[in-house]
Amino acid sequence: MASWSRRRESSADEVLIRRLYNEHGGALLAYATRLMGDRALGEDVVQETLIRAWRNPGALTEDKGSVRGYLFTITRNIAIDRHRARQARPAEVAETVSSTAVSGDHADAVVDSMVVLGAMGKLSDEHQQVLRAIYFQGRTVDEAAESLGVPAGTIKSRSYYALRRLREAIAEQPPGRVVAEGAAG
């Protein structure tokens, strides 16, 4: 007997919600969409409005005032609550690939530059010219060969031996010594 009355209650609830939606749903959706600025958010507000009305069926009688007015008031209150909730939280920002990573202190880059310039001072002039052309001026092997007046194979060979000697010169520097002799002149 109890299950029969529950089925009957749920059937009456469905009829109530369907009737409310059929009579007022279009107007509520238009109003909620205008308030929220988005149809999907407006649909959510209308759904919440009907749930609140379903929970308080006593307010849905004409003797307490206009049912439509009551539903519009609920809709406006929900929209205001959602707006306030969005304002209280910081805006969500999607992380993108183009987001720049936090860079560290630039002092490390300055120290590294000083170490490299100091080690460059220990290289022969030919090796320094090749490294400047390729790494500092961004030239290709052919462009460096043309500007220095030597064959491309010579540029490749000099850059190989110049980088090898540069690594050795950096490794020879005592720890904590960052003064660049090549940069001081």
N, C-alpha and C positions, 0 to 999 in steps of 0.2 A: 504494500500500500504506500510506503514512504517513497519508493522509487517512482511510482506513478505520479505522485504530487510533484517530485523534482522534475520529471519530464515535462509536466504541465507548466511548471514555473519557467523552465528554460524556453519552452515554446512561446510563452507569453512575453518573455524578455526579448526573444528574437523578433517577434511581431512589433514590439515597442521600438526597438532600434531601427528596424526596417522602415517603419512608418515615419520616424523622426528623420531618417536619412532621405527618404523619398520626398518628404514635404520641405525639408530645410537644407538638405545636403549641398545642393548647387549654390545657394546663397552663402552658406557657411564657407564653402570652399573658395568662392570668389573673394570673400572678406578676408579669410585667413591668408590666402595667397597674396593679396594686396598688403596685408600687415607684415608678412614675413619676407616678401620680395622674392619668393621661390615657390613654385607649385608643389614640389615634393615636401617642403617644410609645411606648406599649407595643408596638404593631405594629412600629415602627421598631427597637426593641430586639430583638424576636424575629427580625426579618430579619437584623440584624447578627449575632445569635447563630448562626443557620444558616449565614451566610457564613463565620464563623470556624470552625465545625465542618467545613464543606466544605473549608476550607484545611488542616485538620489531621485527615484521616480516620483516622490511626493511633490517635488517642485515642478513637475510637468503637467500640472492641472491649470486650466484657464482661470480658475478662481483665485490663483496666487499671482496672476499677471500673465503677460504674453509669453508663450512658450518660446517663440522665436527670439524675443528680446532676452530671455533667460539664456538661450543657447549662444546668442551673439556676445553676451556678457562673459560667459565662460570662455568663448573663443578669444576675446580680447585679453582676458586675464592670463590665459595660457601663453598667448603671443608675448605679452609683457614679461612674464616669468622667463620665457626662453631668451628673450632679448637681454634681460638682466643677467642671466646665467652666462651668456656669451661675453658680455662686457666684463664680468667678474674674472673670467679666465683669460690668460694671454692667448693671442691668436696662434693657431697651430700653423707651423710652417713645415712644408714638406721638404725633406732633405733631398737635394739634387746633386747630380754629378758636378754641376758647375759651381757648387758652393765651395768657397775657398777655405782651405784648411788653415787653422790658426798657425801663424808662422812664429818661429822661435825668435830669440834675441838676435839682432843682426850683428852683434859683436863677434859671434863665431865666424860669420862670413868674412868680417874684416880681418880677424886673426888668420884665417885660412889664406886670404889674399896676400897678407904680409909674408906668410911663410913661403908661399909659392914665389912671390917676387924676390924674396931673399935667395931662394934656391936657384931662380932663373939667373941671378948674377953670377953664379958659379959655372954656367954653361958657356960654351964657345959662342962667338958671334953668329956663326952659321946656324947653330942649333936654336939660338934665341930668335933669329929672323924667321925660321920655319915655324916655330911654335906661335910667335906673334901673328904671322900671316894666317895660319890655320885656326888657331883657337881664340885669339883675341879679335882678329878682323873678320873671322867667319868665312874665309876663302876656301874654295875647293882645292884639291891637289893641283889641278891644271891651272887654276887662277894663281895660286901661290908660285907655281913653276914659272909662269909667264912674268909675274911681277919681280921675281928674284933672278930671272934669267938663267935658270938651270932646268935640266930635264925633270919630268914628273917622277921618274924612278928615283932620282936623287932626293926629291922632296919626301917621298915615302920612306926612304932609308934614313934620312936625317931626322924625320919626325919620330921614327921608331927609336933611334939611339938617343935623341933628345929627351923623349919621355922616360926612357930607362935611366938616363943620367939625372933627370929631374927627381925621380923617385929616390935615387941614392942620395942626392943632396938634401932632400927633405928628411930622410932617415938619419943623416949625419948630424943634423941640427940638434943641439942639446935641448932637453925638455924645458919648457918655460921660456926659451929664447925665441921671441917673435919679431925682433927688429929686422926689417927687410933692408939689407945693404943695397940691393939693386934699386929700391924705391927711394932711398935717402938722398941720392945724387940728383 
